[in-house]
Amino acid sequence: MNIEEYREYCIRKPGVTEGFPFDSNTLVFKVMGKMFALADVELFRTINLKCDPDRAIQLRESYEGIKPGYHMNKQHWNTVDTDGSVGDKLLYELIDHSYTLIVDSLPKKLKEELANYE
């Protein structure tokens, strides 16, 4: 996966916006205002993704390229290498998982708004 494929995959999900709230290099994707993915656009060595805590532990034990979230809550976020050590199929699945976790945690009103995007 390259930065263009990553961006295109994230931005086409319903209710997603993108921006640079932290600095000019860190591209952040949010669904209904809540962050679900971020990466450095210049280096694109890793992606930070939200993850179920139990699954996060399992993934970290199974894949060398998945580590506790860098500068994030390490219980709920993973930093995933984009160097090929984690296959694209799993990367896409983990992006979907992160997006779904955020959508599932949205208040009812925002979930109703999001339904209008689909």
Biopython code that builds the backbone (N, CA, C, O; Angstrom):
import numpy as np
from Bio.PDB.StructureBuilder import StructureBuilder

atoms = [
    (1, "MET", "N", (0.853, -1.176, 0.000)),
    (1, "MET", "CA", (0.000, 0.000, 0.000)),
    (1, "MET", "C", (0.897, 1.237, 0.000)),
    (1, "MET", "O", (1.882, 1.308, 0.735)),
    (2, "ASN", "N", (0.543, 2.189, -0.823)),
    (2, "ASN", "CA", (1.259, 3.456, -0.819)),
    (2, "ASN", "C", (0.334, 4.548, -0.272)),
    (2, "ASN", "O", (-0.839, 4.295, 0.001)),
    (3, "ILE", "N", (0.861, 5.739, -0.119)),
    (3, "ILE", "CA", (0.100, 6.824, 0.503)),
    (3, "ILE", "C", (-1.163, 7.169, -0.284)),
    (3, "ILE", "O", (-2.188, 7.501, 0.312)),
    (4, "GLU", "N", (-1.105, 7.095, -1.603)),
    (4, "GLU", "CA", (-2.280, 7.414, -2.417)),
    (4, "GLU", "C", (-3.383, 6.370, -2.220)),
    (4, "GLU", "O", (-4.556, 6.720, -2.088)),
    (5, "GLU", "N", (-3.005, 5.095, -2.201)),
    (5, "GLU", "CA", (-3.993, 4.032, -1.983)),
    (5, "GLU", "C", (-4.607, 4.149, -0.593)),
    (5, "GLU", "O", (-5.816, 3.992, -0.423)),
    (6, "TYR", "N", (-3.765, 4.426, 0.394)),
    (6, "TYR", "CA", (-4.236, 4.605, 1.769)),
    (6, "TYR", "C", (-5.242, 5.758, 1.847)),
    (6, "TYR", "O", (-6.331, 5.602, 2.399)),
    (7, "ARG", "N", (-4.872, 6.906, 1.294)),
    (7, "ARG", "CA", (-5.748, 8.074, 1.332)),
    (7, "ARG", "C", (-7.070, 7.793, 0.623)),
    (7, "ARG", "O", (-8.138, 8.092, 1.159)),
    (8, "GLU", "N", (-7.007, 7.232, -0.551)),
    (8, "GLU", "CA", (-8.221, 6.958, -1.327)),
    (8, "GLU", "C", (-9.139, 5.994, -0.578)),
    (8, "GLU", "O", (-10.355, 6.182, -0.567)),
    (9, "TYR", "N", (-8.576, 4.979, 0.040)),
    (9, "TYR", "CA", (-9.379, 3.995, 0.764)),
    (9, "TYR", "C", (-10.078, 4.637, 1.961)),
    (9, "TYR", "O", (-11.258, 4.390, 2.207)),
    (10, "CYS", "N", (-9.344, 5.457, 2.694)),
    (10, "CYS", "CA", (-9.936, 6.088, 3.883)),
    (10, "CYS", "C", (-10.987, 7.133, 3.525)),
    (10, "CYS", "O", (-12.067, 7.157, 4.116)),
    (11, "ILE", "N", (-10.676, 7.991, 2.568)),
    (11, "ILE", "CA", (-11.540, 9.139, 2.290)),
    (11, "ILE", "C", (-12.871, 8.731, 1.664)),
    (11, "ILE", "O", (-13.847, 9.474, 1.770)),
    (12, "ARG", "N", (-12.934, 7.589, 1.025)),
    (12, "ARG", "CA", (-14.198, 7.206, 0.375)),
    (12, "ARG", "C", (-15.197, 6.561, 1.338)),
    (12, "ARG", "O", (-16.323, 6.256, 0.946)),
    (13, "LYS", "N", (-14.801, 6.355, 2.572)),
    (13, "LYS", "CA", (-15.729, 5.806, 3.554)),
    (13, "LYS", "C", (-16.749, 6.881, 3.943)),
    (13, "LYS", "O", (-16.415, 8.065, 3.990)),
    (14, "PRO", "N", (-17.976, 6.476, 4.219)),
    (14, "PRO", "CA", (-19.016, 7.460, 4.561)),
    (14, "PRO", "C", (-18.662, 8.301, 5.784)),
    (14, "PRO", "O", (-18.194, 7.781, 6.796)),
    (15, "GLY", "N", (-18.896, 9.619, 5.675)),
    (15, "GLY", "CA", (-18.717, 10.528, 6.789)),
    (15, "GLY", "C", (-17.288, 10.893, 7.113)),
    (15, "GLY", "O", (-17.032, 11.497, 8.154)),
    (16, "VAL", "N", (-16.345, 10.542, 6.246)),
    (16, "VAL", "CA", (-14.926, 10.759, 6.541)),
    (16, "VAL", "C", (-14.456, 12.107, 6.012)),
    (16, "VAL", "O", (-14.799, 12.526, 4.906)),
    (17, "THR", "N", (-13.656, 12.769, 6.847)),
    (17, "THR", "CA", (-12.965, 13.991, 6.457)),
    (17, "THR", "C", (-11.475, 13.778, 6.707)),
    (17, "THR", "O", (-11.079, 12.885, 7.457)),
    (18, "GLU", "N", (-10.662, 14.608, 6.072)),
    (18, "GLU", "CA", (-9.218, 14.524, 6.263)),
    (18, "GLU", "C", (-8.683, 15.902, 6.606)),
    (18, "GLU", "O", (-9.270, 16.925, 6.252)),
    (19, "GLY", "N", (-7.558, 15.904, 7.300)),
    (19, "GLY", "CA", (-6.959, 17.180, 7.650)),
    (19, "GLY", "C", (-5.605, 16.991, 8.302)),
    (19, "GLY", "O", (-5.126, 15.871, 8.478)),
    (20, "PHE", "N", (-4.994, 18.126, 8.658)),
    (20, "PHE", "CA", (-3.677, 18.147, 9.288)),
    (20, "PHE", "C", (-3.763, 18.923, 10.605)),
    (20, "PHE", "O", (-3.204, 20.015, 10.709)),
    (21, "PRO", "N", (-4.453, 18.377, 11.613)),
    (21, "PRO", "CA", (-4.657, 19.129, 12.854)),
    (21, "PRO", "C", (-3.418, 19.253, 13.739)),
    (21, "PRO", "O", (-3.364, 20.139, 14.592)),
    (22, "PHE", "N", (-2.434, 18.394, 13.558)),
    (22, "PHE", "CA", (-1.267, 18.383, 14.439)),
    (22, "PHE", "C", (-0.074, 19.120, 13.848)),
    (22, "PHE", "O", (0.589, 19.896, 14.536)),
    (23, "ASP", "N", (0.197, 18.872, 12.565)),
    (23, "ASP", "CA", (1.324, 19.497, 11.878)),
    (23, "ASP", "C", (1.105, 19.328, 10.377)),
    (23, "ASP", "O", (0.084, 18.788, 9.951)),
    (24, "SER", "N", (2.062, 19.788, 9.583)),
    (24, "SER", "CA", (1.872, 19.740, 8.127)),
    (24, "SER", "C", (2.205, 18.380, 7.517)),
    (24, "SER", "O", (2.056, 18.207, 6.307)),
    (25, "ASN", "N", (2.649, 17.414, 8.315)),
    (25, "ASN", "CA", (3.001, 16.091, 7.797)),
    (25, "ASN", "C", (2.017, 14.997, 8.175)),
    (25, "ASN", "O", (1.908, 13.999, 7.462)),
    (26, "THR", "N", (1.300, 15.160, 9.275)),
    (26, "THR", "CA", (0.452, 14.081, 9.794)),
    (26, "THR", "C", (-0.969, 14.218, 9.273)),
    (26, "THR", "O", (-1.739, 15.063, 9.732)),
    (27, "LEU", "N", (-1.302, 13.370, 8.305)),
    (27, "LEU", "CA", (-2.644, 13.353, 7.728)),
    (27, "LEU", "C", (-3.550, 12.526, 8.621)),
    (27, "LEU", "O", (-3.270, 11.361, 8.906)),
    (28, "VAL", "N", (-4.645, 13.144, 9.061)),
    (28, "VAL", "CA", (-5.585, 12.505, 9.987)),
    (28, "VAL", "C", (-6.922, 12.313, 9.284)),
    (28, "VAL", "O", (-7.437, 13.224, 8.635)),
    (29, "PHE", "N", (-7.473, 11.113, 9.425)),
    (29, "PHE", "CA", (-8.810, 10.827, 8.923)),
    (29, "PHE", "C", (-9.752, 10.689, 10.098)),
    (29, "PHE", "O", (-9.457, 10.011, 11.082)),
    (30, "LYS", "N", (-10.909, 11.356, 9.970)),
    (30, "LYS", "CA", (-11.924, 11.307, 11.015)),
    (30, "LYS", "C", (-13.247, 10.897, 10.400)),
    (30, "LYS", "O", (-13.548, 11.230, 9.254)),
    (31, "VAL", "N", (-14.033, 10.168, 11.179)),
    (31, "VAL", "CA", (-15.401, 9.871, 10.789)),
    (31, "VAL", "C", (-16.294, 10.616, 11.781)),
    (31, "VAL", "O", (-16.209, 10.401, 12.990)),
    (32, "MET", "N", (-17.135, 11.480, 11.265)),
    (32, "MET", "CA", (-18.033, 12.295, 12.075)),
    (32, "MET", "C", (-17.267, 13.014, 13.188)),
    (32, "MET", "O", (-17.743, 13.134, 14.317)),
    (33, "GLY", "N", (-16.065, 13.491, 12.837)),
    (33, "GLY", "CA", (-15.269, 14.281, 13.757)),
    (33, "GLY", "C", (-14.384, 13.509, 14.710)),
    (33, "GLY", "O", (-13.681, 14.112, 15.520)),
    (34, "LYS", "N", (-14.400, 12.167, 14.632)),
    (34, "LYS", "CA", (-13.583, 11.344, 15.537)),
    (34, "LYS", "C", (-12.502, 10.613, 14.733)),
    (34, "LYS", "O", (-12.781, 9.973, 13.720)),
    (35, "MET", "N", (-11.276, 10.727, 15.211)),
    (35, "MET", "CA", (-10.120, 10.184, 14.509)),
    (35, "MET", "C", (-10.127, 8.653, 14.478)),
    (35, "MET", "O", (-10.396, 7.997, 15.485)),
    (36, "PHE", "N", (-9.820, 8.093, 13.283)),
    (36, "PHE", "CA", (-9.685, 6.632, 13.181)),
    (36, "PHE", "C", (-8.395, 6.189, 12.499)),
    (36, "PHE", "O", (-8.040, 5.012, 12.562)),
    (37, "ALA", "N", (-7.688, 7.113, 11.846)),
    (37, "ALA", "CA", (-6.440, 6.747, 11.172)),
    (37, "ALA", "C", (-5.568, 7.984, 10.982)),
    (37, "ALA", "O", (-6.066, 9.081, 10.727)),
    (38, "LEU", "N", (-4.262, 7.786, 11.112)),
    (38, "LEU", "CA", (-3.334, 8.883, 10.842)),
    (38, "LEU", "C", (-1.991, 8.332, 10.388)),
    (38, "LEU", "O", (-1.587, 7.232, 10.766)),
    (39, "ALA", "N", (-1.309, 9.129, 9.563)),
    (39, "ALA", "CA", (-0.008, 8.714, 9.026)),
    (39, "ALA", "C", (0.774, 9.938, 8.601)),
    (39, "ALA", "O", (0.199, 10.979, 8.284)),
    (40, "ASP", "N", (2.089, 9.806, 8.596)),
    (40, "ASP", "CA", (2.983, 10.839, 8.091)),
    (40, "ASP", "C", (2.980, 10.744, 6.570)),
    (40, "ASP", "O", (3.343, 9.709, 6.011)),
    (41, "VAL", "N", (2.575, 11.814, 5.902)),
    (41, "VAL", "CA", (2.450, 11.768, 4.441)),
    (41, "VAL", "C", (3.802, 11.836, 3.732)),
    (41, "VAL", "O", (3.920, 11.389, 2.591)),
    (42, "GLU", "N", (4.811, 12.381, 4.382)),
    (42, "GLU", "CA", (6.117, 12.477, 3.732)),
    (42, "GLU", "C", (6.876, 11.156, 3.794)),
    (42, "GLU", "O", (7.468, 10.730, 2.803)),
    (43, "LEU", "N", (6.858, 10.510, 4.955)),
    (43, "LEU", "CA", (7.594, 9.259, 5.121)),
    (43, "LEU", "C", (6.738, 8.037, 4.819)),
    (43, "LEU", "O", (7.222, 7.083, 4.210)),
    (44, "PHE", "N", (5.493, 8.051, 5.227)),
    (44, "PHE", "CA", (4.534, 6.948, 5.107)),
    (44, "PHE", "C", (5.172, 5.598, 5.433)),
    (44, "PHE", "O", (5.141, 4.659, 4.637)),
    (45, "ARG", "N", (5.746, 5.539, 6.622)),
    (45, "ARG", "CA", (6.338, 4.285, 7.107)),
    (45, "ARG", "C", (5.372, 3.497, 7.974)),
    (45, "ARG", "O", (5.483, 2.277, 8.095)),
    (46, "THR", "N", (4.416, 4.209, 8.582)),
    (46, "THR", "CA", (3.459, 3.571, 9.490)),
    (46, "THR", "C", (2.102, 4.247, 9.383)),
    (46, "THR", "O", (1.970, 5.364, 8.881)),
    (47, "ILE", "N", (1.091, 3.525, 9.878)),
    (47, "ILE", "CA", (-0.264, 4.061, 10.027)),
    (47, "ILE", "C", (-0.681, 3.778, 11.464)),
    (47, "ILE", "O", (-0.485, 2.668, 11.958)),
    (48, "ASN", "N", (-1.252, 4.765, 12.135)),
    (48, "ASN", "CA", (-1.830, 4.542, 13.462)),
    (48, "ASN", "C", (-3.316, 4.280, 13.298)),
    (48, "ASN", "O", (-4.032, 5.051, 12.660)),
    (49, "LEU", "N", (-3.771, 3.170, 13.889)),
    (49, "LEU", "CA", (-5.164, 2.745, 13.762)),
    (49, "LEU", "C", (-5.716, 2.319, 15.112)),
    (49, "LEU", "O", (-5.024, 1.687, 15.910)),
    (50, "LYS", "N", (-6.960, 2.672, 15.353)),
    (50, "LYS", "CA", (-7.659, 2.240, 16.564)),
    (50, "LYS", "C", (-7.880, 0.728, 16.466)),
    (50, "LYS", "O", (-8.045, 0.187, 15.372)),
    (51, "CYS", "N", (-7.880, 0.052, 17.623)),
    (51, "CYS", "CA", (-8.046, -1.401, 17.613)),
    (51, "CYS", "C", (-8.662, -1.857, 18.929)),
    (51, "CYS", "O", (-8.375, -1.297, 19.986)),
    (52, "ASP", "N", (-9.497, -2.862, 18.857)),
    (52, "ASP", "CA", (-10.025, -3.494, 20.054)),
    (52, "ASP", "C", (-8.841, -3.949, 20.904)),
    (52, "ASP", "O", (-7.923, -4.576, 20.375)),
    (53, "PRO", "N", (-8.833, -3.650, 22.217)),
    (53, "PRO", "CA", (-7.667, -3.968, 23.048)),
    (53, "PRO", "C", (-7.234, -5.441, 23.018)),
    (53, "PRO", "O", (-6.037, -5.723, 22.955)),
    (54, "ASP", "N", (-8.170, -6.366, 23.059)),
    (54, "ASP", "CA", (-7.797, -7.785, 23.013)),
    (54, "ASP", "C", (-7.190, -8.162, 21.668)),
    (54, "ASP", "O", (-6.206, -8.898, 21.600)),
    (55, "ARG", "N", (-7.785, -7.652, 20.612)),
    (55, "ARG", "CA", (-7.256, -7.933, 19.279)),
    (55, "ARG", "C", (-5.892, -7.271, 19.092)),
    (55, "ARG", "O", (-5.014, -7.826, 18.431)),
    (56, "ALA", "N", (-5.719, -6.090, 19.673)),
    (56, "ALA", "CA", (-4.439, -5.387, 19.562)),
    (56, "ALA", "C", (-3.308, -6.242, 20.112)),
    (56, "ALA", "O", (-2.248, -6.341, 19.495)),
    (57, "ILE", "N", (-3.523, -6.851, 21.247)),
    (57, "ILE", "CA", (-2.496, -7.711, 21.854)),
    (57, "ILE", "C", (-2.199, -8.893, 20.943)),
    (57, "ILE", "O", (-1.038, -9.223, 20.702)),
    (58, "GLN", "N", (-3.248, -9.526, 20.442)),
    (58, "GLN", "CA", (-3.074, -10.680, 19.557)),
    (58, "GLN", "C", (-2.281, -10.293, 18.299)),
    (58, "GLN", "O", (-1.376, -11.017, 17.885)),
    (59, "LEU", "N", (-2.624, -9.160, 17.704)),
    (59, "LEU", "CA", (-1.934, -8.709, 16.492)),
    (59, "LEU", "C", (-0.461, -8.409, 16.766)),
    (59, "LEU", "O", (0.406, -8.756, 15.963)),
    (60, "ARG", "N", (-0.182, -7.770, 17.889)),
    (60, "ARG", "CA", (1.206, -7.437, 18.235)),
    (60, "ARG", "C", (2.038, -8.684, 18.464)),
    (60, "ARG", "O", (3.230, -8.708, 18.160)),
    (61, "GLU", "N", (1.406, -9.725, 19.003)),
    (61, "GLU", "CA", (2.115, -10.988, 19.224)),
    (61, "GLU", "C", (2.331, -11.753, 17.922)),
    (61, "GLU", "O", (3.270, -12.542, 17.815)),
    (62, "SER", "N", (1.470, -11.527, 16.936)),
    (62, "SER", "CA", (1.522, -12.279, 15.686)),
    (62, "SER", "C", (2.328, -11.598, 14.579)),
    (62, "SER", "O", (2.842, -12.270, 13.685)),
    (63, "TYR", "N", (2.441, -10.264, 14.633)),
    (63, "TYR", "CA", (3.084, -9.522, 13.547)),
    (63, "TYR", "C", (4.143, -8.577, 14.104)),
    (63, "TYR", "O", (3.855, -7.729, 14.949)),
    (64, "GLU", "N", (5.355, -8.735, 13.624)),
    (64, "GLU", "CA", (6.438, -7.850, 14.045)),
    (64, "GLU", "C", (6.171, -6.404, 13.645)),
    (64, "GLU", "O", (6.632, -5.477, 14.310)),
    (65, "GLY", "N", (5.434, -6.214, 12.566)),
    (65, "GLY", "CA", (5.144, -4.877, 12.048)),
    (65, "GLY", "C", (3.957, -4.189, 12.706)),
    (65, "GLY", "O", (3.525, -3.136, 12.238)),
    (66, "ILE", "N", (3.426, -4.755, 13.769)),
    (66, "ILE", "CA", (2.321, -4.121, 14.510)),
    (66, "ILE", "C", (2.787, -3.923, 15.945)),
    (66, "ILE", "O", (3.125, -4.873, 16.651)),
    (67, "LYS", "N", (2.792, -2.651, 16.353)),
    (67, "LYS", "CA", (3.296, -2.278, 17.672)),
    (67, "LYS", "C", (2.268, -1.413, 18.398)),
    (67, "LYS", "O", (1.326, -0.920, 17.778)),
    (68, "PRO", "N", (2.443, -1.226, 19.707)),
    (68, "PRO", "CA", (1.563, -0.293, 20.426)),
    (68, "PRO", "C", (1.611, 1.089, 19.765)),
    (68, "PRO", "O", (2.658, 1.505, 19.270)),
    (69, "GLY", "N", (0.496, 1.786, 19.758)),
    (69, "GLY", "CA", (0.379, 3.068, 19.073)),
    (69, "GLY", "C", (1.395, 4.104, 19.524)),
    (69, "GLY", "O", (1.480, 4.434, 20.707)),
    (70, "TYR", "N", (2.156, 4.609, 18.581)),
    (70, "TYR", "CA", (3.162, 5.628, 18.843)),
    (70, "TYR", "C", (2.460, 6.951, 19.143)),
    (70, "TYR", "O", (1.663, 7.426, 18.335)),
    (71, "HIS", "N", (2.748, 7.542, 20.285)),
    (71, "HIS", "CA", (2.122, 8.791, 20.740)),
    (71, "HIS", "C", (0.612, 8.667, 20.884)),
    (71, "HIS", "O", (-0.101, 9.663, 20.773)),
    (72, "MET", "N", (0.117, 7.461, 21.130)),
    (72, "MET", "CA", (-1.316, 7.222, 21.247)),
    (72, "MET", "C", (-1.571, 6.388, 22.512)),
    (72, "MET", "O", (-0.631, 5.917, 23.153)),
    (73, "ASN", "N", (-2.836, 6.215, 22.856)),
    (73, "ASN", "CA", (-3.201, 5.307, 23.943)),
    (73, "ASN", "C", (-2.833, 3.902, 23.477)),
    (73, "ASN", "O", (-3.447, 3.364, 22.556)),
    (74, "LYS", "N", (-1.841, 3.322, 24.111)),
    (74, "LYS", "CA", (-1.287, 2.050, 23.638)),
    (74, "LYS", "C", (-2.230, 0.870, 23.834)),
    (74, "LYS", "O", (-2.025, -0.189, 23.240)),
    (75, "GLN", "N", (-3.241, 1.034, 24.643)),
    (75, "GLN", "CA", (-4.228, -0.030, 24.814)),
    (75, "GLN", "C", (-5.184, -0.081, 23.622)),
    (75, "GLN", "O", (-5.645, -1.156, 23.236)),
    (76, "HIS", "N", (-5.477, 1.074, 23.047)),
    (76, "HIS", "CA", (-6.513, 1.170, 22.014)),
    (76, "HIS", "C", (-6.000, 1.475, 20.609)),
    (76, "HIS", "O", (-6.779, 1.478, 19.656)),
    (77, "TRP", "N", (-4.702, 1.730, 20.472)),
    (77, "TRP", "CA", (-4.164, 2.101, 19.168)),
    (77, "TRP", "C", (-2.941, 1.257, 18.834)),
    (77, "TRP", "O", (-2.134, 0.933, 19.706)),
    (78, "ASN", "N", (-2.821, 0.910, 17.560)),
    (78, "ASN", "CA", (-1.648, 0.216, 17.033)),
    (78, "ASN", "C", (-0.956, 1.107, 16.015)),
    (78, "ASN", "O", (-1.596, 1.897, 15.322)),
    (79, "THR", "N", (0.341, 0.968, 15.937)),
    (79, "THR", "CA", (1.121, 1.542, 14.849)),
    (79, "THR", "C", (1.497, 0.380, 13.943)),
    (79, "THR", "O", (2.142, -0.577, 14.372)),
    (80, "VAL", "N", (1.085, 0.477, 12.683)),
    (80, "VAL", "CA", (1.243, -0.622, 11.731)),
    (80, "VAL", "C", (2.232, -0.201, 10.640)),
    (80, "VAL", "O", (2.045, 0.824, 9.984)),
    (81, "ASP", "N", (3.269, -0.992, 10.455)),
    (81, "ASP", "CA", (4.273, -0.709, 9.430)),
    (81, "ASP", "C", (3.678, -0.864, 8.035)),
    (81, "ASP", "O", (2.838, -1.731, 7.795)),
    (82, "THR", "N", (4.125, -0.012, 7.125)),
    (82, "THR", "CA", (3.680, -0.084, 5.727)),
    (82, "THR", "C", (4.799, -0.574, 4.818)),
    (82, "THR", "O", (4.759, -0.358, 3.606)),
    (83, "ASP", "N", (5.798, -1.234, 5.402)),
    (83, "ASP", "CA", (6.962, -1.699, 4.644)),
    (83, "ASP", "C", (6.754, -3.059, 3.974)),
    (83, "ASP", "O", (7.684, -3.609, 3.384)),
    (84, "GLY", "N", (5.541, -3.599, 4.062)),
    (84, "GLY", "CA", (5.263, -4.904, 3.479)),
    (84, "GLY", "C", (5.270, -6.029, 4.486)),
    (84, "GLY", "O", (4.861, -7.144, 4.163)),
    (85, "SER", "N", (5.730, -5.766, 5.709)),
    (85, "SER", "CA", (5.741, -6.816, 6.735)),
    (85, "SER", "C", (4.325, -7.174, 7.185)),
    (85, "SER", "O", (4.089, -8.260, 7.715)),
    (86, "VAL", "N", (3.404, -6.267, 6.974)),
    (86, "VAL", "CA", (1.975, -6.524, 7.181)),
    (86, "VAL", "C", (1.340, -6.390, 5.802)),
    (86, "VAL", "O", (1.423, -5.334, 5.175)),
    (87, "GLY", "N", (0.713, -7.449, 5.338)),
    (87, "GLY", "CA", (0.165, -7.453, 3.982)),
    (87, "GLY", "C", (-0.947, -6.436, 3.780)),
    (87, "GLY", "O", (-1.620, -6.036, 4.730)),
    (88, "ASP", "N", (-1.133, -6.024, 2.531)),
    (88, "ASP", "CA", (-2.163, -5.040, 2.203)),
    (88, "ASP", "C", (-3.553, -5.500, 2.619)),
    (88, "ASP", "O", (-4.355, -4.700, 3.101)),
    (89, "LYS", "N", (-3.838, -6.774, 2.437)),
    (89, "LYS", "CA", (-5.163, -7.286, 2.811)),
    (89, "LYS", "C", (-5.438, -7.026, 4.296)),
    (89, "LYS", "O", (-6.524, -6.575, 4.660)),
    (90, "LEU", "N", (-4.462, -7.309, 5.139)),
    (90, "LEU", "CA", (-4.627, -7.062, 6.572)),
    (90, "LEU", "C", (-4.667, -5.566, 6.858)),
    (90, "LEU", "O", (-5.434, -5.131, 7.718)),
    (91, "LEU", "N", (-3.865, -4.771, 6.166)),
    (91, "LEU", "CA", (-3.905, -3.315, 6.362)),
    (91, "LEU", "C", (-5.304, -2.766, 6.087)),
    (91, "LEU", "O", (-5.827, -1.972, 6.869)),
    (92, "TYR", "N", (-5.902, -3.187, 4.986)),
    (92, "TYR", "CA", (-7.256, -2.732, 4.675)),
    (92, "TYR", "C", (-8.246, -3.201, 5.746)),
    (92, "TYR", "O", (-9.132, -2.447, 6.147)),
    (93, "GLU", "N", (-8.097, -4.429, 6.199)),
    (93, "GLU", "CA", (-8.972, -4.954, 7.251)),
    (93, "GLU", "C", (-8.828, -4.142, 8.537)),
    (93, "GLU", "O", (-9.819, -3.856, 9.209)),
    (94, "LEU", "N", (-7.595, -3.773, 8.876)),
    (94, "LEU", "CA", (-7.367, -3.004, 10.102)),
    (94, "LEU", "C", (-7.896, -1.576, 9.985)),
    (94, "LEU", "O", (-8.360, -1.008, 10.974)),
    (95, "ILE", "N", (-7.831, -0.995, 8.798)),
    (95, "ILE", "CA", (-8.455, 0.321, 8.572)),
    (95, "ILE", "C", (-9.960, 0.202, 8.768)),
    (95, "ILE", "O", (-10.569, 1.038, 9.436)),
    (96, "ASP", "N", (-10.560, -0.830, 8.192)),
    (96, "ASP", "CA", (-12.002, -1.054, 8.359)),
    (96, "ASP", "C", (-12.360, -1.244, 9.824)),
    (96, "ASP", "O", (-13.354, -0.697, 10.300)),
    (97, "HIS", "N", (-11.553, -2.019, 10.537)),
    (97, "HIS", "CA", (-11.799, -2.284, 11.958)),
    (97, "HIS", "C", (-11.753, -0.975, 12.755)),
    (97, "HIS", "O", (-12.615, -0.733, 13.600)),
    (98, "SER", "N", (-10.767, -0.148, 12.491)),
    (98, "SER", "CA", (-10.639, 1.130, 13.182)),
    (98, "SER", "C", (-11.851, 2.017, 12.906)),
    (98, "SER", "O", (-12.426, 2.598, 13.827)),
    (99, "TYR", "N", (-12.230, 2.116, 11.646)),
    (99, "TYR", "CA", (-13.399, 2.910, 11.253)),
    (99, "TYR", "C", (-14.657, 2.405, 11.964)),
    (99, "TYR", "O", (-15.429, 3.197, 12.505)),
    (100, "THR", "N", (-14.856, 1.102, 11.960)),
    (100, "THR", "CA", (-16.050, 0.505, 12.572)),
    (100, "THR", "C", (-16.080, 0.741, 14.079)),
    (100, "THR", "O", (-17.139, 1.026, 14.638)),
    (101, "LEU", "N", (-14.938, 0.626, 14.736)),
    (101, "LEU", "CA", (-14.899, 0.895, 16.181)),
    (101, "LEU", "C", (-15.375, 2.305, 16.491)),
    (101, "LEU", "O", (-16.136, 2.517, 17.435)),
    (102, "ILE", "N", (-14.930, 3.264, 15.699)),
    (102, "ILE", "CA", (-15.339, 4.653, 15.927)),
    (102, "ILE", "C", (-16.823, 4.824, 15.624)),
    (102, "ILE", "O", (-17.543, 5.439, 16.411)),
    (103, "VAL", "N", (-17.288, 4.297, 14.510)),
    (103, "VAL", "CA", (-18.708, 4.409, 14.156)),
    (103, "VAL", "C", (-19.584, 3.790, 15.248)),
    (103, "VAL", "O", (-20.601, 4.364, 15.636)),
    (104, "ASP", "N", (-19.186, 2.627, 15.732)),
    (104, "ASP", "CA", (-19.973, 1.958, 16.775)),
    (104, "ASP", "C", (-20.025, 2.756, 18.067)),
    (104, "ASP", "O", (-20.968, 2.605, 18.843)),
    (105, "SER", "N", (-19.034, 3.601, 18.314)),
    (105, "SER", "CA", (-18.993, 4.379, 19.556)),
    (105, "SER", "C", (-19.679, 5.741, 19.431)),
    (105, "SER", "O", (-19.793, 6.469, 20.417)),
    (106, "LEU", "N", (-20.136, 6.086, 18.227)),
    (106, "LEU", "CA", (-20.773, 7.386, 18.023)),
    (106, "LEU", "C", (-22.111, 7.473, 18.747)),
    (106, "LEU", "O", (-22.807, 6.469, 18.896)),
    (107, "PRO", "N", (-22.468, 8.670, 19.196)),
    (107, "PRO", "CA", (-23.810, 8.862, 19.753)),
    (107, "PRO", "C", (-24.872, 8.623, 18.681)),
    (107, "PRO", "O", (-24.603, 8.742, 17.486)),
    (108, "LYS", "N", (-26.053, 8.293, 19.120)),
    (108, "LYS", "CA", (-27.160, 7.952, 18.213)),
    (108, "LYS", "C", (-27.381, 9.036, 17.153)),
    (108, "LYS", "O", (-27.595, 8.725, 15.982)),
    (109, "LYS", "N", (-27.330, 10.291, 17.558)),
    (109, "LYS", "CA", (-27.576, 11.391, 16.618)),
    (109, "LYS", "C", (-26.552, 11.386, 15.484)),
    (109, "LYS", "O", (-26.912, 11.568, 14.321)),
    (110, "LEU", "N", (-25.281, 11.179, 15.818)),
    (110, "LEU", "CA", (-24.250, 11.140, 14.775)),
    (110, "LEU", "C", (-24.375, 9.901, 13.900)),
    (110, "LEU", "O", (-24.104, 9.958, 12.701)),
    (111, "LYS", "N", (-24.783, 8.785, 14.491)),
    (111, "LYS", "CA", (-25.017, 7.569, 13.683)),
    (111, "LYS", "C", (-26.134, 7.808, 12.680)),
    (111, "LYS", "O", (-26.062, 7.344, 11.542)),
    (112, "GLU", "N", (-27.164, 8.532, 13.099)),
    (112, "GLU", "CA", (-28.270, 8.857, 12.181)),
    (112, "GLU", "C", (-27.788, 9.765, 11.064)),
    (112, "GLU", "O", (-28.162, 9.579, 9.906)),
    (113, "GLU", "N", (-26.955, 10.753, 11.405)),
    (113, "GLU", "CA", (-26.380, 11.632, 10.379)),
    (113, "GLU", "C", (-25.538, 10.834, 9.392)),
    (113, "GLU", "O", (-25.612, 11.035, 8.180)),
    (114, "LEU", "N", (-24.734, 9.923, 9.942)),
    (114, "LEU", "CA", (-23.863, 9.099, 9.101)),
    (114, "LEU", "C", (-24.668, 8.227, 8.135)),
    (114, "LEU", "O", (-24.233, 7.982, 7.010)),
    (115, "ALA", "N", (-25.814, 7.770, 8.564)),
    (115, "ALA", "CA", (-26.673, 6.954, 7.707)),
    (115, "ALA", "C", (-27.077, 7.712, 6.449)),
    (115, "ALA", "O", (-27.351, 7.093, 5.420)),
    (116, "ASN", "N", (-27.117, 9.034, 6.512)),
    (116, "ASN", "CA", (-27.463, 9.853, 5.337)),
    (116, "ASN", "C", (-26.336, 9.876, 4.309)),
    (116, "ASN", "O", (-26.584, 10.190, 3.145)),
    (117, "TYR", "N", (-25.103, 9.553, 4.707)),
    (117, "TYR", "CA", (-23.966, 9.508, 3.784)),
    (117, "TYR", "C", (-23.978, 8.233, 2.956)),
    (117, "TYR", "O", (-23.468, 8.203, 1.837)),
    (118, "GLU", "N", (-24.556, 7.194, 3.507)),
    (118, "GLU", "CA", (-24.452, 5.876, 2.854)),
    (118, "GLU", "C", (-25.466, 5.696, 1.762)),
    (118, "GLU", "O", (-25.504, 4.644, 1.123)),
]
sb = StructureBuilder()
sb.init_structure("model")
sb.init_model(0)
sb.init_chain("A")
sb.init_seg("    ")
for serial, (resi, resn, name, xyz) in enumerate(atoms, 1):
    if name == "N":
        sb.init_residue(resn, " ", resi, " ")
    sb.init_atom(name, np.array(xyz, "f"), 0.0, 1.0, " ", f" {name:<3s}", serial, name[0])
structure = sb.get_structure()
